[in-house]
Amino acid sequence: MKHSLLLAALVAMLGLTACEKTTVAAPPAASAPVVVVPGPAGPAGATGATGSTGSTVAVPGATGATGATGATGNDGATGSTGSTGYTGATGATGADGSKGDTGKTGGDTVIVVPQK
């Protein structure tokens, strides 16, 4: 611990002495302020040339009369009626079905009981 404190103090001393020192220069002595005094006024200048005359703007005339209304157009012609469609031919009658078996007598009776 003793050596580490000495080593840290030595490193800090070398770090601080290795820095470049900046020299601060004193400001120069203040000199008396220079006051500029204006001289006498000079002679008046020559008169300038006269400017050119501006252009004249035309004033618009009165509005003209409204034109006449155009004629109404003709009605269009009605289109022709379409032709009637053809009626189809009647189909042929179907063949008779085969005859069923004759029923039997004295068969079983079935009773259906509804659920509650």
C-alpha positions as CSV (number, residue, x, y, z in Angstrom):
1,M,0.0,0.0,0.0
2,K,2.9,2.3,0.9
3,H,4.5,1.9,-2.6
4,S,1.2,2.3,-4.5
5,L,0.6,5.7,-2.9
6,L,4.1,6.9,-3.7
7,L,3.7,5.6,-7.3
8,A,0.4,7.4,-7.7
9,A,1.8,10.7,-6.3
10,L,4.8,10.4,-8.7
11,V,2.5,9.8,-11.7
12,A,0.3,12.8,-10.7
13,M,3.4,15.1,-10.3
14,L,4.8,14.1,-13.7
15,G,1.4,14.6,-15.3
16,L,0.9,18.1,-14.0
17,T,4.5,19.2,-14.8
18,A,4.3,17.9,-18.4
19,C,1.5,20.2,-19.3
20,E,2.3,23.2,-21.5
21,K,2.0,26.5,-19.7
22,T,0.3,29.3,-21.5
23,T,1.7,32.7,-21.1
24,V,-0.9,35.4,-20.7
25,A,0.1,38.7,-22.3
26,A,-0.9,41.9,-20.6
27,P,-3.2,44.1,-22.8
28,P,-1.4,47.0,-24.5
29,A,-1.6,50.4,-22.9
30,A,-4.8,52.2,-23.8
31,S,-4.2,55.1,-26.2
32,A,-6.3,58.1,-26.5
33,P,-9.4,57.6,-28.6
34,V,-9.3,59.1,-32.1
35,V,-12.2,61.6,-32.7
36,V,-13.0,62.4,-36.3
37,V,-14.3,65.9,-36.8
38,P,-16.2,66.6,-40.0
39,G,-15.1,69.3,-42.2
40,P,-17.1,72.1,-43.9
41,A,-19.8,71.1,-46.4
42,G,-18.9,71.1,-50.1
43,P,-20.6,72.9,-52.9
44,A,-24.1,71.7,-54.1
45,G,-24.1,69.2,-56.9
46,A,-25.4,69.7,-60.4
47,T,-29.1,69.2,-61.1
48,G,-30.0,65.8,-62.5
49,A,-31.6,65.1,-65.9
50,T,-35.3,65.1,-66.3
51,G,-36.9,61.6,-66.3
52,S,-38.8,60.2,-69.3
53,T,-42.6,60.4,-69.5
54,G,-44.5,57.3,-68.6
55,S,-46.6,55.4,-71.1
56,T,-50.3,56.0,-71.4
57,V,-52.7,53.2,-70.3
58,A,-55.7,52.7,-72.5
59,V,-59.1,52.7,-70.7
60,P,-61.3,49.8,-71.6
61,G,-64.5,50.5,-73.5
62,A,-68.1,49.7,-72.6
63,T,-69.3,46.1,-72.6
64,G,-71.0,45.0,-75.8
65,A,-74.6,43.9,-76.1
66,T,-75.6,40.3,-75.3
67,G,-76.0,38.0,-78.4
68,A,-79.3,36.4,-79.5
69,T,-80.4,33.0,-78.1
70,G,-79.8,30.1,-80.5
71,A,-82.7,28.1,-82.1
72,T,-84.0,24.9,-80.4
73,G,-82.8,21.6,-82.0
74,N,-85.0,19.0,-83.7
75,D,-86.5,16.0,-81.7
76,G,-84.9,12.7,-82.5
77,A,-86.7,9.9,-84.4
78,T,-88.2,6.9,-82.4
79,G,-86.4,3.6,-83.0
80,S,-88.0,0.6,-84.7
81,T,-89.7,-2.2,-82.7
82,G,-87.8,-5.5,-82.6
83,S,-89.2,-8.7,-84.2
84,T,-91.2,-11.3,-82.2
85,G,-89.3,-14.5,-81.2
86,Y,-90.1,-18.0,-82.4
87,T,-92.4,-20.3,-80.4
88,G,-90.8,-23.8,-79.7
89,A,-92.4,-27.1,-80.7
90,T,-94.3,-29.2,-78.2
91,G,-92.4,-32.2,-76.8
92,A,-93.5,-35.8,-77.3
93,T,-95.5,-37.6,-74.7
94,G,-93.5,-40.0,-72.4
95,A,-94.1,-43.8,-72.3
96,D,-96.4,-45.3,-69.7
97,G,-94.6,-46.8,-66.6
98,S,-94.8,-50.5,-65.8
99,K,-97.6,-51.7,-63.6
100,G,-96.9,-52.5,-59.9
101,D,-97.4,-55.8,-58.0
102,T,-100.8,-56.4,-56.4
103,G,-100.9,-55.8,-52.7
104,K,-101.0,-58.7,-50.2
105,T,-103.7,-59.0,-47.6
106,G,-103.3,-59.9,-44.0
107,G,-99.9,-58.3,-43.4
108,D,-98.4,-57.1,-40.1
109,T,-99.8,-54.0,-38.4
110,V,-97.4,-51.4,-37.2
111,I,-98.4,-49.1,-34.3
112,V,-96.4,-45.9,-33.9
113,V,-96.3,-44.5,-30.3
114,P,-95.2,-40.9,-30.0
115,Q,-92.4,-40.1,-27.4
116,K,-93.1,-38.2,-24.3
